[in-house]
Amino acid sequence: MTSDDRAPDEVIERALVRIRRHQQSRHLQHRAAQGDPAAASVATATRFRYLDALDGTSDGLAISEVAEAIGVDRPRSSRLTSELVEDGLVQRDTVPGDSRYARIRLTPRGKQLVDDIHETRRRTVTDALSEFTAEEARTFAVLLERFVDAWPTA
């Protein structure tokens, strides 16, 4: 059965699954296999989501905010924090006046890793769009962004 014979929701759902599988396994695992210990430490989707959640935050996030952003409970977020601190990818900064409260930030090494992974993904998108005309690529981008904006979050 070709995609033309199936309902759009079925085609899109299966395409999303295929993209997720490729994102989670091929690129990060390939980098890890090339001996990049930092990439090996984020070769799971949860670890990458953690680092990605911190990307672009100037003040960092509390562990509870990271947990919410990546969809894990606070104890799991706390364990991930410890692992990523040990790997040198994030730093834990205490808040002046309250040593129990910490803000988590990317280290320069963590930021570089996130940037590298985003660049790898952008190159992959560019490759996937190589058979599209410029107009088709623009249309696809507009429709995909509209689709993602409409995606239920609660």
Residue, then its C-alpha position, 0 to 999 in steps of 0.5 A: m500500500t502506498s502512502d496515497d492509499r492511506a489516510p493522512d493521519e496514518v501516513i504522518e504518524r508512521a513518518l514521525v515514528r521513522i524520523r524519531r527512530h532515525q534521530q535517536s539511533r543513527h546520528l547520535q549512536h554513529r557519533a558515539a561509535q566514532g569515539d566521542p565520549a560526550a556524544a556517547s553520554v547523550a546517546t539516549a534520547t532523554r539525555f539529549r532532551y535534557l541538554d537541548a532543554l537547557d540550550g538557549t536559557s541564560d539563567g539555566l533551569a532548576i532540576s524540577e524545571v528540567a524534569e518538566a521540560i523533558g517529561v521525567d520525574r524529579p528523581r530521574s532528572s536529579r540522577l541525569t543531572s549528576e551524570l551530566v555534571e560528571d561528564g562535564l556537559v552541565q554545571r550546577d550553580t547554587v543560588p545565592g542565599d539558598s544553597r539547597y536550590a540550584r540552577i543547571r546550565l550547559t558547560p561550553r562543552g555541553k553547548q558545543l555538543v548540542d550545537d554539533i548535534h543540531e548541525t548534524r540534524r540540519r545537514t540531514v534535513t538538507d539532504a532529505l530536501s535535496e529532491f524538493t524544489a525550493e518552492e516545495a521545501r518552503t511549502f513543506a516548512v510552512l506546513l510542518e511548522r503549522f502542524v507542530d504549532a497545532w500539536p496538542t501539548a496537554 
